[in-house]
Amino acid sequence: MKATILGSNDSGKKDLFDILSGGKVSKMKSKLIGSANVPDSRVNELSDFFKPKKITFTQLNFLSVGLEPTFPYEDLRASDMFVLLLKAHSAYEGDTFDIKASYEDIDLIFRLKDVELIENFIDRHKKDPKAKKEIEACKTLVELIEKGETDIDHSLLQLDTVKNLGLNSIIPRIVVLNVDEDHINTALEQEADFKDAYPEVKYSKLCVQLEKEISLMNDEDQEMMFSEYKIEEPGLNKLINAAYDTLGLMTFFTVGEDEVRAWTIHSGNIALEAAGKIHTDIKKGFIRAEIVHYNDFKDNGFSFKTCKDKGCFYLEGKEYVIQDGDIMHVRFNI
């Protein structure tokens, strides 16, 4: 799962990238890719009980990209989603910002470039009688993108021609407003206008400068800071979880003394697909899945025996639809 952080040079994207990566940075084609654990208290509680040799959280990978005129548009095509970081505070007296205009600038860049890509495809194939269906679909898509439509027919987006174009305006996105400390828990004057104009766009707020300070503190000092600013958890946690939710992802667990591990799957995935996440051999030899939901497991003292006695321990087949929070053990034979 990879998210790309997009923002102007004064949006705070470099600091946000540095905080999120926490030193977990790798290079890919000269680009820096950071990674961050997806926070999940369930992993912590399961680990406290099993005391495993290894603890593995799910991870979000991300790339930070500026919005200069020559920004690498092609590099964005591998993104699963975009995080649009918008400046929403005054850095000095007299400094101004406009979150709606900033969002529209980014959106316009995406739409113009996508329309150009689609129209180039149409020009290249307009004399090919075999491409008539694809061309009609592309013409429809151009009209929708030019209008700024976001609710585009899924069947249209799943056409091979459309997928191969690598369009960015249709990639899921969330907006993050980089506010000052005074507006972490209070609304900006511009928020109402933004929500009215783009009700379908998910957005959250955080103060990058404050998050930077918190990231350098020990646990005790962090708790004091949370209390002072009346926040329950770092804004970065909310950002990571929002990205996870936007992509329609959820988590299941495998547990034991060797490892407690969180696994990422898409909502609607079945047990057989989840088994394949663990290991291809487990998927090939799948017999049954032993399922206990995390809440039931916790409510019953983290005891599989008690869960069995109370009827919340299940044996499921390969077509079982995994639920967020399921603890799974696969019976298999190869």
VEXDREN-2710 file (C-alpha; in Angstrom, 1 decimal):
% VEXDREN-2710
k/r/px/py/pz
1/MET/0.0/0.0/0.0
2/LYS/1.6/3.3/-1.1
3/ALA/0.4/6.8/-0.6
4/THR/1.9/9.8/-2.2
5/ILE/2.1/13.1/-0.2
6/LEU/1.5/16.1/-2.4
7/GLY/1.9/19.6/-1.4
8/SER/3.5/23.0/-2.1
9/ASN/7.0/23.7/-0.6
10/ASP/5.4/25.7/2.2
11/SER/2.7/23.1/3.0
12/GLY/5.0/21.2/5.5
13/LYS/5.2/18.0/3.4
14/LYS/9.0/17.5/4.0
15/ASP/8.4/17.6/7.8
16/LEU/5.4/15.3/7.5
17/PHE/7.4/12.8/5.4
18/ASP/10.3/12.9/7.9
19/ILE/8.0/12.4/10.9
20/LEU/6.1/9.5/9.3
21/SER/9.2/7.7/8.1
22/GLY/11.0/7.9/11.4
23/GLY/14.2/6.8/9.7
24/LYS/12.5/4.0/7.7
25/VAL/13.5/5.3/4.3
26/SER/14.5/3.4/1.2
27/LYS/15.3/4.5/-2.4
28/MET/13.4/3.6/-5.5
29/LYS/14.5/5.0/-8.8
30/SER/16.2/7.9/-7.0
31/LYS/13.0/8.7/-5.1
32/LEU/12.7/8.4/-1.3
33/ILE/10.1/6.0/0.0
34/GLY/9.2/6.1/3.7
35/SER/7.2/3.6/5.7
36/ALA/5.1/3.8/8.9
37/ASN/3.4/1.3/11.0
38/VAL/-0.4/1.4/10.9
39/PRO/-1.2/2.0/14.6
40/ASP/-3.5/-0.7/16.0
41/SER/-4.0/-1.1/19.8
42/ARG/-5.2/-4.7/19.1
43/VAL/-1.7/-5.7/18.1
44/ASN/-0.3/-4.3/21.3
45/GLU/-2.9/-6.1/23.5
46/LEU/-2.4/-9.4/21.7
47/SER/1.4/-9.0/22.1
48/ASP/1.0/-8.3/25.8
49/PHE/-0.8/-11.6/26.1
50/PHE/1.2/-13.9/23.9
51/LYS/4.6/-12.2/24.5
52/PRO/5.8/-13.3/21.0
53/LYS/9.4/-13.2/19.8
54/LYS/8.3/-10.9/17.0
55/ILE/5.6/-8.3/16.5
56/THR/4.6/-7.1/13.0
57/PHE/2.3/-4.2/12.3
58/THR/0.8/-3.6/8.8
59/GLN/2.6/-0.7/7.1
60/LEU/1.9/2.3/4.9
61/ASN/4.5/3.2/2.3
62/PHE/4.6/6.8/1.0
63/LEU/6.4/9.1/-1.4
64/SER/6.7/12.8/-1.0
65/VAL/6.3/14.9/-4.1
66/GLY/6.3/18.7/-4.7
67/LEU/3.9/20.6/-7.0
68/GLU/6.5/22.4/-9.1
69/PRO/5.5/22.8/-12.8
70/THR/7.9/19.9/-13.7
71/PHE/6.8/17.5/-11.0
72/PRO/7.1/13.9/-12.0
73/TYR/3.5/13.1/-13.0
74/GLU/4.5/9.7/-14.2
75/ASP/5.9/8.7/-10.8
76/LEU/2.5/9.1/-9.3
77/ARG/0.9/6.3/-11.3
78/ALA/2.0/3.6/-8.9
79/SER/0.2/5.3/-6.0
80/ASP/-2.7/3.6/-4.3
81/MET/-3.9/7.0/-3.0
82/PHE/-2.9/10.6/-2.6
83/VAL/-2.6/12.7/0.6
84/LEU/-3.0/16.3/-0.4
85/LEU/-1.3/18.4/2.3
86/LEU/-2.6/21.9/2.2
87/LYS/-1.2/24.9/4.2
88/ALA/-4.0/26.1/6.5
89/HIS/-2.2/28.5/8.8
90/SER/-0.4/31.9/8.6
91/ALA/3.4/31.4/9.0
92/TYR/3.9/35.1/9.8
93/GLU/1.9/38.3/10.2
94/GLY/0.2/39.1/7.0
95/ASP/0.6/35.7/5.5
96/THR/-2.5/34.3/3.9
97/PHE/-3.8/30.9/2.7
98/ASP/-6.8/29.6/0.7
99/ILE/-7.4/25.9/1.2
100/LYS/-10.2/25.7/-1.4
101/ALA/-8.0/27.3/-4.0
102/SER/-5.0/25.2/-3.1
103/TYR/-7.1/22.0/-3.5
104/GLU/-8.5/23.2/-6.8
105/ASP/-5.0/23.9/-8.1
106/ILE/-3.9/20.3/-7.5
107/ASP/-7.2/18.9/-8.8
108/LEU/-6.9/20.9/-12.0
109/ILE/-3.3/19.7/-12.6
110/PHE/-4.5/16.1/-12.4
111/ARG/-7.6/16.7/-14.6
112/LEU/-5.8/18.6/-17.4
113/LYS/-3.0/16.0/-17.6
114/ASP/-5.5/13.1/-17.6
115/VAL/-7.6/14.7/-20.4
116/GLU/-4.4/15.2/-22.4
117/LEU/-3.5/11.5/-22.0
118/ILE/-7.0/10.3/-23.0
119/GLU/-7.2/12.6/-26.0
120/ASN/-3.8/11.4/-27.2
121/PHE/-5.1/7.8/-27.0
122/ILE/-8.2/8.8/-29.0
123/ASP/-6.1/10.5/-31.7
124/ARG/-3.9/7.4/-32.0
125/HIS/-6.8/5.0/-32.4
126/LYS/-9.6/7.0/-34.0
127/LYS/-9.1/5.2/-37.4
128/ASP/-9.0/1.7/-35.9
129/PRO/-12.5/0.1/-36.2
130/LYS/-11.6/-2.4/-33.5
131/ALA/-11.1/0.5/-31.0
132/LYS/-14.6/2.0/-31.4
133/LYS/-15.8/0.8/-28.0
134/GLU/-12.7/2.0/-26.2
135/ILE/-12.8/5.4/-28.0
136/GLU/-16.5/5.9/-26.9
137/ALA/-15.6/5.1/-23.4
138/CYS/-12.7/7.5/-23.4
139/LYS/-14.9/10.3/-24.8
140/THR/-17.3/9.7/-22.0
141/LEU/-14.5/9.8/-19.4
142/VAL/-13.1/13.0/-20.8
143/GLU/-16.5/14.7/-20.3
144/LEU/-16.7/13.5/-16.7
145/ILE/-13.2/14.5/-15.8
146/GLU/-13.6/17.9/-17.4
147/LYS/-16.7/18.4/-15.2
148/GLY/-14.8/17.4/-12.1
149/GLU/-17.1/14.4/-11.5
150/THR/-15.8/12.0/-8.8
151/ASP/-18.6/9.4/-8.9
152/ILE/-17.6/7.6/-12.1
153/ASP/-19.1/4.3/-13.1
154/HIS/-16.8/1.6/-11.8
155/SER/-17.2/-0.5/-14.9
156/LEU/-15.8/2.3/-17.0
157/LEU/-12.7/2.7/-14.7
158/GLN/-12.1/-1.1/-14.9
159/LEU/-11.7/-1.1/-18.7
160/ASP/-8.2/-2.3/-19.6
161/THR/-7.7/0.8/-21.8
162/VAL/-8.5/3.2/-19.0
163/LYS/-6.4/1.3/-16.5
164/ASN/-3.4/1.3/-18.8
165/LEU/-3.6/5.0/-19.3
166/GLY/-2.5/5.5/-15.6
167/LEU/-4.9/8.3/-14.8
168/ASN/-4.3/10.2/-11.6
169/SER/-7.5/12.2/-11.2
170/ILE/-9.4/9.0/-10.4
171/ILE/-7.0/7.7/-7.7
172/PRO/-8.5/7.9/-4.2
173/ARG/-7.4/11.0/-2.2
174/ILE/-7.7/12.5/1.2
175/VAL/-7.0/16.1/2.2
176/VAL/-4.9/17.0/5.2
177/LEU/-5.0/20.6/6.5
178/ASN/-1.8/21.7/8.2
179/VAL/-3.2/24.0/10.8
180/ASP/-1.7/26.0/13.6
181/GLU/-2.0/24.9/17.3
182/ASP/-5.1/27.0/17.9
183/HIS/-7.1/25.2/15.3
184/ILE/-6.4/21.5/16.1
185/ASN/-9.8/21.2/17.8
186/THR/-11.6/24.3/16.4
187/ALA/-12.9/25.0/12.9
188/LEU/-11.2/27.3/10.5
189/GLU/-13.3/30.0/8.9
190/GLN/-12.6/28.4/5.5
191/GLU/-13.6/24.9/6.4
192/ALA/-17.3/25.4/5.9
193/ASP/-16.7/26.7/2.3
194/PHE/-14.5/23.8/1.5
195/LYS/-16.9/21.2/2.8
196/ASP/-19.8/22.8/1.0
197/ALA/-17.8/22.8/-2.3
198/TYR/-16.4/19.3/-1.9
199/PRO/-18.6/17.3/0.4
200/GLU/-17.3/14.0/-1.0
201/VAL/-13.7/14.7/-0.2
202/LYS/-12.4/13.2/3.1
203/TYR/-10.2/15.6/5.1
204/SER/-8.6/15.8/8.5
205/LYS/-6.5/18.3/10.3
206/LEU/-3.1/18.2/12.1
207/CYS/-0.4/20.7/13.1
208/VAL/2.8/19.4/11.5
209/GLN/5.0/21.6/13.7
210/LEU/3.3/20.2/16.9
211/GLU/3.5/16.6/15.5
212/LYS/7.2/17.2/14.9
213/GLU/7.7/18.2/18.5
214/ILE/5.6/15.3/19.9
215/SER/7.6/12.8/17.8
216/LEU/10.8/13.8/19.6
217/MET/9.3/13.4/23.1
218/ASN/9.3/10.4/25.5
219/ASP/6.0/8.7/26.3
220/GLU/5.5/10.7/29.5
221/ASP/6.0/14.1/27.8
222/GLN/3.8/13.0/25.0
223/GLU/1.0/12.3/27.4
224/MET/1.4/15.7/28.9
225/MET/1.3/17.3/25.5
226/PHE/-1.9/15.4/24.5
227/SER/-3.5/16.5/27.7
228/GLU/-2.5/20.2/27.2
229/TYR/-3.9/20.2/23.6
230/LYS/-6.9/18.0/24.4
231/ILE/-6.0/15.4/21.8
232/GLU/-6.4/11.7/22.2
233/GLU/-3.7/10.5/19.9
234/PRO/-1.2/12.0/17.4
235/GLY/-2.7/13.4/14.3
236/LEU/-0.4/11.2/12.3
237/ASN/-2.3/8.1/13.6
238/LYS/-5.5/9.6/12.4
239/LEU/-3.9/10.3/9.0
240/ILE/-2.6/6.8/8.6
241/ASN/-5.9/5.2/9.7
242/ALA/-7.8/7.6/7.3
243/ALA/-5.6/6.4/4.4
244/TYR/-6.2/2.8/5.4
245/ASP/-10.0/3.3/5.4
246/THR/-10.0/5.3/2.2
247/LEU/-8.4/2.4/0.4
248/GLY/-11.1/0.0/1.8
249/LEU/-8.6/-2.0/3.7
250/MET/-8.9/-3.9/6.9
251/THR/-6.9/-6.1/9.2
252/PHE/-6.8/-9.7/10.3
253/PHE/-4.4/-11.3/12.7
254/THR/-2.2/-14.4/13.2
255/VAL/-1.1/-15.0/16.7
256/GLY/1.2/-17.2/18.7
257/GLU/4.4/-17.3/20.8
258/ASP/6.6/-16.9/17.7
259/GLU/4.8/-13.9/16.2
260/VAL/1.8/-11.7/16.5
261/ARG/1.2/-10.2/13.1
262/ALA/-1.4/-7.9/11.5
263/TRP/-2.2/-8.5/7.9
264/THR/-3.8/-6.1/5.4
265/ILE/-6.6/-7.2/3.0
266/HIS/-9.3/-5.5/1.2
267/SER/-12.9/-5.5/2.5
268/GLY/-14.7/-8.4/1.0
269/ASN/-11.7/-10.7/0.7
270/ILE/-12.4/-14.4/1.5
271/ALA/-10.5/-16.8/3.7
272/LEU/-8.6/-18.3/0.8
273/GLU/-7.3/-14.9/-0.3
274/ALA/-6.3/-14.1/3.3
275/ALA/-4.4/-17.5/3.5
276/GLY/-2.5/-16.5/0.4
277/LYS/-1.3/-13.4/2.1
278/ILE/0.3/-15.5/4.8
279/HIS/1.9/-18.0/2.3
280/THR/1.2/-19.4/-1.1
281/ASP/1.6/-22.9/0.2
282/ILE/-1.1/-22.3/2.8
283/LYS/-3.4/-21.1/0.1
284/LYS/-2.7/-24.2/-2.0
285/GLY/-3.3/-26.6/0.8
286/PHE/-6.2/-24.8/2.4
287/ILE/-8.6/-27.1/4.4
288/ARG/-10.3/-24.9/7.0
289/ALA/-9.8/-21.6/8.8
290/GLU/-10.2/-21.4/12.5
291/ILE/-11.7/-18.0/13.2
292/VAL/-12.1/-16.0/16.5
293/HIS/-13.0/-12.4/16.3
294/TYR/-10.6/-10.1/18.4
295/ASN/-13.4/-8.7/20.5
296/ASP/-14.7/-12.1/21.4
297/PHE/-11.2/-13.3/22.2
298/LYS/-10.5/-10.3/24.5
299/ASP/-13.9/-10.5/26.2
300/ASN/-13.1/-14.2/27.0
301/GLY/-9.8/-13.5/28.6
302/PHE/-7.7/-14.2/25.5
303/SER/-8.6/-17.9/25.8
304/PHE/-9.3/-20.0/22.8
305/LYS/-10.8/-22.7/25.0
306/THR/-13.3/-20.3/26.5
307/CYS/-14.2/-19.0/23.1
308/LYS/-14.9/-22.6/22.0
309/ASP/-17.0/-23.3/25.1
310/LYS/-19.1/-20.2/24.5
311/GLY/-19.6/-20.8/20.8
312/CYS/-17.5/-17.9/19.3
313/PHE/-14.8/-20.1/17.8
314/TYR/-15.6/-21.0/14.3
315/LEU/-14.4/-23.4/11.6
316/GLU/-14.9/-21.7/8.2
317/GLY/-14.4/-22.7/4.6
318/LYS/-12.4/-21.0/1.8
319/GLU/-15.4/-18.8/0.9
320/TYR/-15.8/-17.2/4.3
321/VAL/-15.6/-13.4/4.1
322/ILE/-12.9/-12.1/6.5
323/GLN/-14.1/-9.5/9.0
324/ASP/-11.9/-6.7/10.3
325/GLY/-10.4/-8.0/13.6
326/ASP/-10.6/-11.7/12.8
327/ILE/-7.9/-13.9/14.3
328/MET/-7.2/-16.7/11.9
329/HIS/-5.4/-20.0/12.0
330/VAL/-5.4/-22.0/8.8
331/ARG/-5.5/-25.8/8.7
332/PHE/-3.7/-26.9/5.5
333/ASN/-2.1/-29.8/3.9
334/ILE/0.4/-29.9/0.9
END
